Amino acid sequence: MWPSLELHTSLMSSIPVITLDGPSGTGKGTLSQRLAQHLHWHFLDSGALYRVLALAATQHTIHLTDEPALAHLAQHLPVKFVVNQRGAHPLIFLDNQDVTHAIRTEKCGNDASTLSALPAVRQALIDRQRAFRQAPGLVTDGRDMGTVIFPDATLKLFLDASPEERARRRHKQLQDKGVLTDLTTIQTELQQRDDRDRQRAIAPLKPAADALIIDTTHLNIDEVFKQILQTLPKFLTQNR
Ligand code: DC
């Protein structure tokens, strides 16, 4: 039993992982997706897992502070990520219901942030996230990817931007989707969510000690992507 488990573990850790962590509004969702597509690697949107859990909690009328019930739900969460092509954006199903768009609301994001502070909930989702590590490689998007879930990642990126710029981007994103909101409300909610994610006792949002920090405040998506691509050869050849 042990030798094969060790072999499995060493094979897993030889599969490269690139983690992108940071607060919302830094472009890390778009960039991690683009990078996965570029490399033809697998893609993990870890925030989507917390969002699906938040939606399932609402459907089951489980209170966002009921840690045992939420952890149980997380352990048995009937979530499926369906991808047609490696690296492509997944369709997300909860109990065979397509929730790809339903989980993107501000409420779902805020609920996800609230329940993600519960240690038993985070613990219940660890193995599910690590199972995404498959050959030829994995790109991940989240808050604790480089610090907790993949501490041995090949390359750890932490994207940041000023709170004002992140709120402006989020506001524009919602406007483009036809959602009516005002900038001040977005900025307040974003700040609250950030504070919660950064100040929680377990797996708080912070750069790993060995993360490369990119401030995207004055950069557009293409400029950041270019910077990331320029960084890649050094890390990927080092780890072959
Ligand atoms: O990245 P996102 O906006 O979809 O994430 C929603 C919330 O989920 C975020 O505010 C905090 C939580 N989350 C987390 O705690 N850890 C992760 N790795 C990803 C998301």
Residues whose N, C-alpha, C, O or C-beta is under 5 A from the ligand:
A	BS01	DC	S24 S46 G47 A48 Y50 G109 A112 S113 S116 G142 R143 D144 D197
